[in-house]
């Protein structure tokens, strides 16, 4: 029996064109459908998108930073 991974194949990041890892999104421009980003070495660039998914994980974290709760809107579900 074939597993999903063996049927679909397993792609490594260096084999997939136009894949960027470990970027910091600095701005989202929904009117232009562009995300402005910075790489680990400080290079700034823009990434165009058709659909944008913001997936921060299963639980928001404040990392102990003062004022986060007062100035943040935590997304709990897709309707927010």
C-alpha positions in Angstrom: 0.0 0.0 0.0 1.3 3.4 -0.9 1.4 6.1 1.7 0.3 9.7 0.9 4.0 10.7 1.0 5.1 8.1 -1.5 2.2 8.8 -3.9 2.8 12.6 -3.9 6.6 12.5 -3.5 8.6 14.4 -1.0 10.1 17.7 -2.1 13.1 19.3 -0.4 13.3 23.0 -0.2 16.4 23.3 -2.4 14.6 21.4 -5.1 11.5 23.6 -5.3 11.9 26.9 -7.2 10.9 30.2 -5.6 10.7 28.8 -2.0 11.9 31.1 0.7 12.5 29.9 4.2 13.0 31.9 7.5 11.6 35.2 6.3 10.2 38.0 8.4 7.1 39.6 7.0 7.4 43.3 7.6 4.1 44.4 5.9 1.1 43.1 4.1 -0.3 45.2 1.3 -3.7 43.6 0.5 -4.6 46.2 -2.2 -1.5 45.2 -4.2 -1.6 41.5 -3.0 2.0 41.8 -1.9 3.9 40.8 1.3 7.0 42.8 2.1 9.6 40.6 3.7 13.2 40.6 5.0 15.5 37.6 4.8 17.9 36.5 7.6 20.7 38.5 5.9 18.6 41.7 5.9 17.7 41.7 2.2 14.3 43.4 1.7 11.9 42.2 -1.1 8.3 41.7 -2.0 6.4 38.5 -2.6 3.2 38.6 -4.6 0.3 36.3 -3.7 -3.1 35.2 -5.1 -4.4 34.0 -1.7 -2.8 34.8 1.7 -3.0 32.5 4.7 -1.8 33.8 8.0 -1.0 30.7 10.1 0.8 31.5 13.3 0.3 28.1 15.0 -2.3 26.7 17.3 -1.9 29.1 20.1 -0.9 32.8 20.2 2.0 33.8 22.4 2.9 37.1 24.0 6.4 36.0 24.8 6.1 38.0 28.0 6.2 41.3 26.1 4.4 44.1 28.1 1.4 45.7 26.3 0.8 42.8 23.9 -2.7 42.0 25.2 -3.8 45.7 25.0 -2.5 46.2 21.4 -3.1 42.9 19.7 -6.0 41.1 18.1 -5.5 37.4 18.5 -7.0 35.3 15.7 -8.9 32.3 17.2 -10.7 31.0 14.1 -11.1 31.7 10.4 -14.2 34.0 11.0 -12.1 36.5 12.9 
